[in-house]
């Protein structure tokens, strides 16, 4: 089971493509065309960022939907790479490396989407949701039990102090010349000058 989007092969390949695009557009001649750099960087960044955004939805259909955006952005990146090659912004070797990364990323994305749209993915998601709900319910019950324990008179709190919140307040006796002083375990009677 994958716990975070960074563990997905699709994400790793899209991130590698994004990094390569940034490297290729960080120096002349590409860096001189600010509009081109902004467009291709935005496309490559979108291809990467839509993978974790979909993953965060935790529903196979939603994830697959965001991967549609990622696919479109990766295709746009491929188109911009070709445009940059034709404009003389990139060497043939850099272009081929980036184009290969884009192709591998798109292939991994397509496989992942096929899985996400399968009945197996829906069953797995339902099973995981049930497990997470059971864990959440257990944690809530434990929190309520802990709260109940904190409310028990005489129990010690996290700092080791005795909890006396629910014990009835003992009124101070001010009749006459003495009063009752409550200490942690005993009561004692004091005179008026103590």
N, C-alpha and C positions, 0 to 999 in steps of 0.2 A: 504494500500500500504506500502511496506517495503522500507525504504529509505536507509538503510545500511545493510551490510551483517551480522553484529553482532546481528541483530534482527531476523534472520532466525533460526528456531529450528534446522535445519541441522547443521549450524555453531556452535550453542551453544553446541550440543552434541559432535561434532568433537573436539571442544575446551576442553570439559570436559574429553574426552578420552585422548587427548594429555597431559593434566595436570596430569591425573592419571598415564600415562606411565612414565612421568618424575619423579613423586613421587616414583614409584615402582623401578626405575632404579637408584635412587640417593643414595641408601645405599647397603651395602653388603648383600647378596653375588652377586647380579646382577651388582653392580657398579665395581666389579673387572674385569668383562669381557667387556673391553672397546669397542671391535668390536661389540659385541651383543648390547650394550647400544646405540652405534652410529646408528646401523641399525634400531632398533625398534623406537628410537626417531625420526629418519629421516622419517620413514613411518608414524608415528602418526602426526608429524608436517606437512607432505605433505597432509595428509587427511584433516587437518584443513585449511591450507593456500590456497588450490585450490578452496575452496568455495568463499572467497572474490575475488580471482583473476578472477573467472568466472563471478561473480556478477558485477565486474567493466567493463565487456564487453558490458553490457546492451542490449544483444540480447538473446532471449530464447535459440536458438540453441547453441550459444557460451557458455552460462552458463551451459547448460546440458553437453556439451563436457568437460568442466573443472570438472564437477561433476563425470564424468567417471574416471578421474584421482584420484579424491578424494575417490571414491569407491574402486579402485584398491589399494590405499594406506591403506585404512581402513581394507581391506581383508588381506593385508600383515601384518598389525599390529596385527590382530587376530591370524595369523599364528605364529608370533613371540611371542605373549603372551603364546600360547600353548607350544612353544619350551622352553620358560623361565620357565614354570611350570614343564615341564618334567626334566629340568636341575636342578631343585631345587632352582631357583632364586626367585620365588614368592610363597607366601602362596596360598592355595586353595581359601581363601576368597578374596584376592586381585585379583587373576586371574578371579574369577567369576564376581566380580564387573566390572573389565575392559572389560571382554568379553560381559557382558550385555550392557555396554555403547556402545561398538562397534556395537552390534546388533541393538540397538535403533537408533544409528546414521545412520546405513545403511538403516534401514526401513524408516526413515524420508527422507533420500536422495532419495530413490526410489520413494516415493510419490511426492517429489518436481520435480524430473525428468519427471515423467508422466505428471505433469501439464505443465512443460516447453516445452514438445514435443507436446502439444495439440494445436488445432486451437484457443482455447480461449486465451492461453498465447500469441500467435502471434497477435491476435486482441488487447489485452490489451497493449502489447508493442507498437504497432502502434499508439494507442490512446495516450499513455504517450509521445511517441516521438513527435507527433503533438502538444501536449500541451507544451512540453519543447521548441520546435521550435518557437511556437507563443510567449512564454515568452522571448526567446532570441531575436526575432525580435523586440518585444516591447522595450526591454532594449537597443537595438542598435539604434532604432528611438529616444528614450529618450536621449541617449548619444549624438546623432547628434544635437538634438534640444538644449540641454544644451551647446554644443560647439558653435552653432549659436548664442545663447544668450550671451556667453562670448565674442563673436566677435563684438557685437553691441556696437558702441561708446556710452560712457556715462554710461554703465551698471556697476554695482559693482561686483567685484569678490568675492571669498570665504572669503577673509580677509577684505572685506568691502571697498577696494580701488576702485576708479573709473577707469574703463577700457578705456584707451585712445589709444589703439593700432591701431585702424583703423582711427583715426582722422588724417587729414593731418598735417604734421609737419609745424609749422610756422617758416619761416626763421628768424634768428636774423637780425635785421636791424643795420648795422654798419656804415651807412652813417652819416657823421657829427659827432656831439659830444654826441648824445644820442642813446639809443637802447631800443627796446621793450622787456620787461621781462614778460613772461606769468606765472601767478600764477594759483591756482586751478580754480578761477572763473573770474578773471579780468586781464586785461593787464595794465601796467603802464609804463610810460616813465621815464627813469632815466638819470642822467647826466653821464659824463665820469668818475667821481670819486666815484660813488656809487657801 
